[in-house]
Amino acid sequence: MKKGFTMIELIFVIVILGILASVAIPRLAATRTDAEIATTVSNIRTLISDLSSYYVVKGEFGNAKWGDVTNVPIRLERQKSAQGTKVVLNNAAQGAVYLPVDGIDCIVFRVKDRDNTQTPARPAYIEIGKVRANKGKGTCKEVLEAEPIKAYLDLRVPNVTPIENNNGVPEAGVIVFESSISIY
């Protein structure tokens, strides 16, 4: 008598493996998305903390470059690293840096240094917004819908107008940095 598996036994094993795979694969994809959201939230918190610490110590951003302030992987448009560029530029569109999610520019940051032309001086702030062109693409959409990210995008500060969409609805949050050196 030969020892081995019958065709029916092999078919049952294949069916069971197929059922297990159909349950496991979607769970793995959800875990990957959850990890991307957690990484993005962590990167935003680190970036805000780094900017705040730098501002509190120096009292201004001045000619600081992103590489001097943080090591969060932010970039300029067209996939270029932002580490060698100034944190604050005169033109807000030029001063934008992006936090990628799955290789797509998903979240935009703009930093405004304090304005010494008014009395009392206004503190510096960072604007956190959605990249409009990519807000519905891939994992970026799910990241922007996550509660911690929504909370950052919903932050408001009096007398600061964040980025708005075509309908006049704000699409960015604003965080204020106050320096221990400055007197307000």
Rosetta blueprint (number, residue, H / E / L):
1 M L
2 K L
3 K L
4 G L
5 F L
6 T L
7 M H
8 I H
9 E H
10 L H
11 I H
12 F H
13 V H
14 I H
15 V H
16 I H
17 L H
18 G H
19 I H
20 L H
21 A H
22 S H
23 V H
24 A H
25 I H
26 P H
27 R H
28 L H
29 A H
30 A H
31 T H
32 R H
33 T H
34 D H
35 A H
36 E H
37 I H
38 A H
39 T H
40 T H
41 V H
42 S H
43 N H
44 I H
45 R H
46 T H
47 L H
48 I H
49 S H
50 D H
51 L H
52 S H
53 S H
54 Y H
55 Y H
56 V H
57 V H
58 K H
59 G L
60 E L
61 F L
62 G L
63 N L
64 A L
65 K E
66 W H
67 G H
68 D H
69 V H
70 T L
71 N L
72 V L
73 P L
74 I L
75 R E
76 L L
77 E L
78 R L
79 Q L
80 K L
81 S E
82 A L
83 Q L
84 G L
85 T L
86 K E
87 V L
88 V L
89 L L
90 N L
91 N L
92 A L
93 A L
94 Q L
95 G L
96 A L
97 V E
98 Y E
99 L E
100 P E
101 V E
102 D L
103 G L
104 I E
105 D E
106 C E
107 I E
108 V E
109 F E
110 R E
111 V E
112 K E
113 D L
114 R L
115 D L
116 N L
117 T L
118 Q L
119 T L
120 P L
121 A L
122 R L
123 P L
124 A E
125 Y E
126 I E
127 E E
128 I E
129 G E
130 K E
131 V L
132 R H
133 A H
134 N H
135 K L
136 G L
137 K L
138 G H
139 T H
140 C H
141 K H
142 E H
143 V H
144 L H
145 E H
146 A L
147 E H
148 P H
149 I H
150 K H
151 A H
152 Y H
153 L H
154 D L
155 L L
156 R L
157 V L
158 P L
159 N L
160 V L
161 T L
162 P L
163 I L
164 E E
165 N L
166 N L
167 N L
168 G L
169 V L
170 P E
171 E L
172 A E
173 G E
174 V E
175 I E
176 V E
177 F E
178 E L
179 S L
180 S L
181 I L
182 S L
183 I L
184 Y L
